[in-house]
């Protein structure tokens, strides 16, 4: 209302009364989780692309990568109603769901140790994904014309 504006109470002060997290923290976390989440999914899809020859073959390999994204979007309403519950906590620690779930939890206030743990796990998982995608790409790109099974892909990861 105009009385609030005239008394010097800005919209940002009103928002800060309801949400304990600063806009700076939310923006920095958004950029971190966006970049790390993008890189994780990019490496997983690159590994998937090196395993298949045709678009029709890619469906069986991309679905396990896509399911965590779909699941995290489906869980947004329940997590936003209880942002500090067990479901919200555990899904914000899983690197494939944390980019979305942690951003839903942040406005309600997340303890610093949970935020840093989620970020650390996401970075470690990104490094693992880069390593795994490189190993899969090294072998998979040369297997043109051959149908690959999950067992064979896991065997590629074990090779030196």
C-alpha positions as a Markdown table, in Angstrom:
| # | Residue | x | y | z |
|---|---|---|---|---|
| 1 | Unk | 0.0 | 0.0 | 0.0 |
| 2 | Unk | 1.0 | 3.6 | -0.4 |
| 3 | Unk | 1.3 | 4.1 | 3.4 |
| 4 | Unk | 3.9 | 1.3 | 3.6 |
| 5 | Unk | 5.8 | 2.8 | 0.7 |
| 6 | Unk | 5.7 | 6.3 | 2.3 |
| 7 | Unk | 7.0 | 4.9 | 5.6 |
| 8 | Unk | 10.1 | 3.6 | 3.9 |
| 9 | Unk | 9.1 | -0.1 | 4.0 |
| 10 | Unk | 10.2 | -1.4 | 0.6 |
| 11 | Unk | 9.0 | -4.5 | -1.1 |
| 12 | Unk | 12.4 | -6.1 | -0.4 |
| 13 | Unk | 12.0 | -5.6 | 3.3 |
| 14 | Unk | 8.6 | -7.2 | 3.2 |
| 15 | Unk | 10.0 | -10.2 | 1.3 |
| 16 | Unk | 12.9 | -10.5 | 3.8 |
| 17 | Unk | 10.3 | -10.6 | 6.6 |
| 18 | Unk | 8.8 | -13.8 | 5.1 |
| 19 | Unk | 12.0 | -15.4 | 3.7 |
| 20 | Unk | 15.1 | -15.6 | 5.8 |
| 21 | Unk | 17.5 | -16.0 | 2.8 |
| 22 | Unk | 19.1 | -13.1 | 1.0 |
| 23 | Unk | 18.6 | -12.5 | -2.7 |
| 24 | Unk | 22.4 | -12.6 | -3.2 |
| 25 | Unk | 22.5 | -16.1 | -1.7 |
| 26 | Unk | 19.7 | -17.3 | -3.9 |
| 27 | Unk | 21.2 | -15.9 | -7.0 |
| 28 | Unk | 24.7 | -17.3 | -6.3 |
| 29 | Unk | 23.2 | -20.7 | -5.5 |
| 30 | Unk | 21.1 | -20.6 | -8.6 |
| 31 | Unk | 24.2 | -20.0 | -10.8 |
| 32 | Unk | 26.1 | -22.7 | -9.0 |
| 33 | Unk | 23.4 | -25.4 | -9.3 |
| 34 | Unk | 22.5 | -24.3 | -12.8 |
| 35 | Unk | 26.1 | -24.7 | -14.0 |
| 36 | Unk | 26.9 | -27.9 | -12.1 |
| 37 | Unk | 23.5 | -29.5 | -13.0 |
| 38 | Unk | 23.9 | -28.5 | -16.6 |
| 39 | Unk | 27.4 | -30.0 | -16.7 |
| 40 | Unk | 26.3 | -33.2 | -15.0 |
| 41 | Unk | 23.4 | -33.8 | -17.4 |
| 42 | Unk | 25.6 | -32.8 | -20.4 |
| 43 | Unk | 28.2 | -35.4 | -19.6 |
| 44 | Unk | 25.6 | -38.1 | -19.0 |
| 45 | Unk | 23.9 | -37.3 | -22.3 |
| 46 | Unk | 27.3 | -37.1 | -24.1 |
| 47 | Unk | 28.1 | -40.6 | -22.8 |
| 48 | Unk | 24.7 | -41.8 | -23.9 |
| 49 | Unk | 25.3 | -40.3 | -27.4 |
| 50 | Unk | 28.5 | -42.1 | -27.8 |
| 51 | Unk | 26.9 | -45.5 | -27.0 |
| 52 | Unk | 24.1 | -45.4 | -29.6 |
| 53 | Unk | 24.0 | -45.2 | -33.4 |
| 54 | Unk | 20.4 | -44.2 | -34.0 |
| 55 | Unk | 17.8 | -42.1 | -32.4 |
| 56 | Unk | 15.5 | -45.0 | -31.8 |
| 57 | Unk | 18.3 | -46.8 | -29.8 |
| 58 | Unk | 18.9 | -43.8 | -27.6 |
| 59 | Unk | 15.5 | -44.1 | -25.8 |
| 60 | Unk | 16.6 | -47.0 | -23.5 |
| 61 | Unk | 19.7 | -45.1 | -22.4 |
| 62 | Unk | 18.3 | -41.6 | -22.0 |
| 63 | Unk | 15.3 | -42.6 | -19.9 |
| 64 | Unk | 17.4 | -43.4 | -16.7 |
| 65 | Unk | 19.0 | -40.0 | -17.1 |
| 66 | Unk | 15.7 | -38.2 | -17.5 |
| 67 | Unk | 13.8 | -39.9 | -14.7 |
| 68 | Unk | 15.5 | -38.0 | -11.9 |
| 69 | Unk | 14.7 | -34.7 | -13.6 |
| 70 | Unk | 11.0 | -35.6 | -14.0 |
| 71 | Unk | 10.9 | -36.9 | -10.4 |
| 72 | Unk | 12.3 | -33.7 | -9.0 |
| 73 | Unk | 9.8 | -31.6 | -10.9 |
| 74 | Unk | 6.9 | -33.8 | -9.7 |
| 75 | Unk | 8.1 | -33.5 | -6.1 |
| 76 | Unk | 8.3 | -29.7 | -6.2 |
| 77 | Unk | 4.8 | -29.1 | -4.7 |
| 78 | Unk | 5.3 | -31.5 | -1.8 |
| 79 | Unk | 8.8 | -30.2 | -1.1 |
| 80 | Unk | 7.6 | -26.6 | -1.2 |
| 81 | Unk | 5.0 | -27.3 | 1.5 |
| 82 | Unk | 7.6 | -29.1 | 3.7 |
| 83 | Unk | 11.0 | -27.7 | 2.7 |
| 84 | Unk | 12.8 | -29.0 | 5.8 |
| 85 | Unk | 11.3 | -32.5 | 5.8 |
| 86 | Unk | 13.2 | -35.8 | 5.2 |
| 87 | Unk | 12.0 | -36.1 | 1.6 |
| 88 | Unk | 13.3 | -32.6 | 0.8 |
| 89 | Unk | 16.6 | -33.2 | 2.6 |
| 90 | Unk | 17.5 | -36.5 | 0.9 |
| 91 | Unk | 16.4 | -35.3 | -2.6 |
| 92 | Unk | 18.5 | -32.2 | -2.1 |
| 93 | Unk | 21.6 | -34.4 | -1.4 |
| 94 | Unk | 21.2 | -36.5 | -4.6 |
| 95 | Unk | 23.2 | -34.8 | -7.3 |
| 96 | Unk | 20.7 | -35.6 | -10.1 |
| 97 | Unk | 17.8 | -34.0 | -8.2 |
| 98 | Unk | 19.6 | -31.4 | -6.1 |
| 99 | Unk | 19.7 | -28.6 | -8.7 |
| 100 | Unk | 15.9 | -28.3 | -8.7 |
| 101 | Unk | 15.1 | -29.4 | -5.1 |
| 102 | Unk | 17.7 | -27.2 | -3.4 |
| 103 | Unk | 16.4 | -24.1 | -5.3 |
| 104 | Unk | 12.9 | -25.0 | -4.0 |
| 105 | Unk | 14.2 | -25.3 | -0.5 |
| 106 | Unk | 16.4 | -22.2 | -0.4 |
| 107 | Unk | 13.8 | -19.5 | 0.2 |
| 108 | Unk | 12.6 | -21.3 | 3.4 |
| 109 | Unk | 16.1 | -21.3 | 4.8 |
| 110 | Unk | 18.5 | -24.2 | 4.5 |
| 111 | Unk | 21.2 | -24.8 | 7.1 |
| 112 | Unk | 24.7 | -23.9 | 5.8 |
| 113 | Unk | 26.0 | -27.4 | 6.3 |
| 114 | Unk | 23.2 | -28.9 | 4.1 |
| 115 | Unk | 23.9 | -26.4 | 1.4 |
| 116 | Unk | 27.6 | -27.0 | 1.4 |
| 117 | Unk | 27.2 | -30.8 | 1.6 |
| 118 | Unk | 24.8 | -30.7 | -1.4 |
| 119 | Unk | 27.2 | -28.5 | -3.4 |
| 120 | Unk | 30.2 | -30.8 | -2.5 |
| 121 | Unk | 28.4 | -34.0 | -3.4 |
| 122 | Unk | 27.3 | -32.4 | -6.7 |
| 123 | Unk | 30.8 | -31.3 | -7.6 |
| 124 | Unk | 32.2 | -34.8 | -6.7 |
| 125 | Unk | 29.5 | -36.4 | -8.8 |
| 126 | Unk | 30.3 | -34.1 | -11.7 |
| 127 | Unk | 33.9 | -35.2 | -11.6 |
| 128 | Unk | 32.8 | -38.8 | -11.5 |
| 129 | Unk | 30.5 | -38.2 | -14.5 |
| 130 | Unk | 33.3 | -36.6 | -16.5 |
| 131 | Unk | 35.5 | -39.6 | -15.7 |
| 132 | Unk | 32.8 | -42.1 | -16.6 |
| 133 | Unk | 31.7 | -40.3 | -19.8 |
| 134 | Unk | 35.3 | -40.1 | -21.0 |
| 135 | Unk | 35.8 | -43.9 | -20.5 |
| 136 | Unk | 32.5 | -44.7 | -22.2 |
| 137 | Unk | 33.2 | -42.3 | -25.0 |
| 138 | Unk | 36.6 | -43.7 | -25.6 |
| 139 | Unk | 35.2 | -47.2 | -26.3 |
| 140 | Unk | 31.7 | -46.4 | -27.3 |
| 141 | Unk | 32.5 | -44.1 | -30.2 |
| 142 | Unk | 34.5 | -46.9 | -31.9 |
| 143 | Unk | 31.7 | -49.5 | -31.6 |
| 144 | Unk | 29.8 | -48.2 | -34.6 |
| 145 | Unk | 27.0 | -50.5 | -35.8 |
| 146 | Unk | 27.0 | -52.7 | -32.7 |
| 147 | Unk | 24.1 | -52.9 | -30.2 |
| 148 | Unk | 25.5 | -52.3 | -26.7 |
| 149 | Unk | 24.1 | -53.7 | -23.5 |
| 150 | Unk | 24.3 | -52.2 | -20.0 |
| 151 | Unk | 26.6 | -55.0 | -18.9 |
| 152 | Unk | 29.0 | -54.1 | -21.7 |
| 153 | Unk | 28.9 | -50.4 | -20.9 |
| 154 | Unk | 29.8 | -51.2 | -17.2 |
| 155 | Unk | 32.6 | -53.4 | -18.5 |
| 156 | Unk | 34.0 | -50.3 | -20.4 |
| 157 | Unk | 34.1 | -48.4 | -17.2 |
| 158 | Unk | 36.3 | -51.1 | -15.5 |
| 159 | Unk | 38.9 | -51.1 | -18.3 |
| 160 | Unk | 42.1 | -49.2 | -17.7 |
